[in-house]
Structure formats: C-alpha cells, structure tokens
C-alpha cells in the first residue's frame, strides 16, 4: 500500500498533524464529558469549551491585526496563516461543544451560532479557492493579471488594436468591427472558464485564419498583431472570471467575521455582568 504524503494535501503537515491531534482530543474529551455530566452553555463544562473557543477566536483576530502591522516582527506569516485556518476550524468545533451540540435558544445565541458556522465554513471554502484558482490559472494561461487591473489592461489593448486597425484596409476594419471590437469593449465573464481554463480560445481565434488568405503580407502582419491582442484579452477574461469568486468570498467572509467578533464580545459581557 502506498504511503500517503500529507504535503500533497496541506502546505505545512506539522500544523495539520497538530490540528488532527487537537481535534481528536476534543472528541475524546467530549465523549468522556457526556459520560459523567451533562453539557450546556451555562455549566462548568460548557463554559470551559466556550472559553477555549474565545481564545482561539482572539488568536484569529490577532492574525487580522498582524496583517495591518507588517512593520512589526510578530512571527512568520505562514505560521499565522496556518493558525488562522486550523484555529478557526477548532473554534467551530468548540462552539458546538459549548452548546452541547444542541440548537441555541434566543436571538443572540442563534446569531452567534449561525455566524460561527458560516465564518468557519466560508473560511475553509476560501482556502480551497485560494489554492485551486491560482493553480488552474497558471496551468493553462500565458498572462498574469491582478483583478483590479484587468479593466485598465483591456482598455489599453483596445486602444492599441484600434490604432492598428485604423490604418488597415477595409477588409481588416470590417473583420475587426464584426469579430473583435465587441470582445475588446470590456472584461467579460464566461462561466466556461470554470470547466475549461482556455475557454475555447482556439475556437474564437479561428475566424482570423479565414480572413488571413485575403490579405497582403503587410495586412497579415497587422492582423497577427490584433490576433495576439485578442488572445491576450481572452486570457484576461479567464482571470476576470476565475478571480471574481475570490473577491466575492472576501465580501461574504471578512465583514461577517467582524460581526462575529462583536457578537462574541457582547455575549461575554452579558455572561460576565449578568
């Protein structure tokens, strides 16, 4: 039987092993716990689980703060990332243990419960996106681009292509207007890129081969320049399509993470004061 290489699945196996050990300890501890006593949020057991979960969340908050204090030496960034990932996962487990794996009671507790699971689940989903999307983009495309720069890059391509076409024959201008101009107007979202990173780019370039025999050598050179720009634009569309989920993930994960922190602080205040 072949040996499983954790490095194929996780970036730092030591952290994964530590997480697996902590998760196993939580499970075994909870099983022993329910044999000797009932667990609910208000007794000693539930409070202990809740306290550990809060400490883990505080560590995740420190990770967010560290990203905004890069000038200070607060340890390796990779270690903070791993703690954020695995600490967040353990946080969700401990929240469930804190409630005794029962549904919460009261609006505040419901919000805390839902946000805890959502933030953890969306965080794990984000890790999958951050590993999957860059891999497929680098495997099939020749250009690289940041999401925010793509509209400006497309506009630059359009301007250069229009300058080339402006001095060309009517055949090239008509071809450009009918086949290329619309695609160069703006970045385009195409769902096919999720299944095929090239998104049928070769098929979209085939019309260039149909018109090429009709042109002189000089016009063929102009057409080839436009074709290369068109290819680059199609690859930018792939970046635009595949990087968008990462942008939307930030909008659904980060603000709700801050909301969760605020609710936990309010929850602690209510527990300690009342």
Buried (B, 14 or more C-beta within 10 A) or exposed (E): EEEEEBEEEBBBEEBBEBBEEBBEEBEEBBEEBBEEEEBEBEEEBBBBBBEBBBEBBEBBBBBBEBEEEEEEEBEEEEBBBBBBBBBBBBBBBBBBBBBBEEEBEEEEBEBBBEBBEBBBBBBEBBBEBEEEBBEBBEEBBEBEBEBEEBEEBBBEBBEBBBEBBEEBBEBBBEBBEEBBBEBBEBBBEBEEBBEEBBBEBEEBBEBBEEBBEEBEEEBBEBBEBBBBBBBBBBBBBBBBBBBBBBEEBEEBBBEBBEBBBEBBEEBEEEEEEE
